[in-house]
């Protein structure tokens, strides 16, 4: 583990990924599930930038990281709008309560 | 141990600790605020990796945009008075087993693989390089990104508006 070692960054990314996956798997609150998705996207970004820095040395990995950040912003906006719509309909955002397909 | 190594350990600790708070906290407000530590820690890791532009974008979009959106959603969907156990978990034990097996596999493969390393590591400003790549090699995805953002904006407005019943 040192700042000049690829595997230390990969380990941080792996830990963030499993924590995000744990959040997505266990939470029953829709906003918490979205937080877990953000953690997973951040871990993927760390891997992109780390491989770009230690491997090729060009900025392609950073481009992909910026695209992932852009898609995460779009996902957060649409996801939270869906959560608000679910809250207006069911008066709760428990993902187990919102299981009907029609009003 | 020199200063940069100590700072790296501190940033890694902040990142992983805040992520653990997000995953295990029983109060959704605490979860949302510890997401701030994770995002800032990841920005610090980008700086260690020589990606200054990505770090700035991370702070601007994640901390300034997504975190504020999440906090707004939390405030709009919970009564602030009953924040005791707002963040229920279910199926913790099987999820823990799956996740720890996955963590072991990922960390083991990260440590065991003989990664090919670059001859020398470069630390220079990346904004000009990224701008060139966006306008030459990645021009089509760059333009598509604006379309995706427009669609997401319209979609969010349509989904979250109040329906007016006659």
Interface residues (C-beta under 8 A of the other chain):
Chain A: X1 X2 X3 X4 X6 X7 X8 X9 X10 X11 X12 X14 X15 X16 X17 X18 X19 X20 X21 X22 X23 X25 X26 X27 X28 X29 X31 X32 X34 X35 X36 X38 X39 X42 X45 X46 X49 X50 X52 X53 X54 X55 X56 X57 X58 X59 X60 X62 X63 X65 X66 X67 X69 X70 X71 X72 X73 X74 X75 X76 X77 X78 X80 X81 X82 X83 X84 X85 X87 X88 X93 X94
Chain B: X4 X5 X8 X9 X12 X15 X16 X19 X20 X22 X23 X28 X31 X32 X35 X38 X39 X42 X45 X46 X48 X49 X50 X51 X53 X54 X57 X58 X61 X62 X65 X66 X69 X70 X72 X73 X74 X76 X77 X86 X87 X88 X89 X90 X91 X92 X95 X96 X98 X99 X100 X102 X103 X106 X107 X110 X111 X115 X116 X117 X118 X121 X122 X126 X129 X130 X133 X134 X138 X141 X145 X148 X149 X151 X152 X153 X155 X156 X157 X159 X160 X162
